[in-house]
Amino acid sequence: DGTTKAHTYHWVHALRQFGWPTNITANVPSTAVFQKAGVKTYVVWNPGDTPLPVAFADGATNTIPARTLGKFTSGP
């Protein structure tokens, strides 16, 4: 109640910037991969107290610092 417009605004602008979600999975559940114009944007939430190594099904890897929402890209 009262946040629907804010959530819709957030998603519309996030999808415009990063592209559409893909079905690429990872070894941790708190991830998403978006693709736009050949560029993949990987988003990972690490709520833990230690760095989190993450591996995606398409071969991309990264280590996300503790208590961080990390983002990295690959592609042209």
Secondary structure, DSSP 4 states (H G I P E B T S, - for coil): ---HHHHHHHHHHHHHHH-EE----BSSSSEEEEEETTEEEEEEEE-SSS-EEEEBTTS-EEEEPTTEEEEEEE--
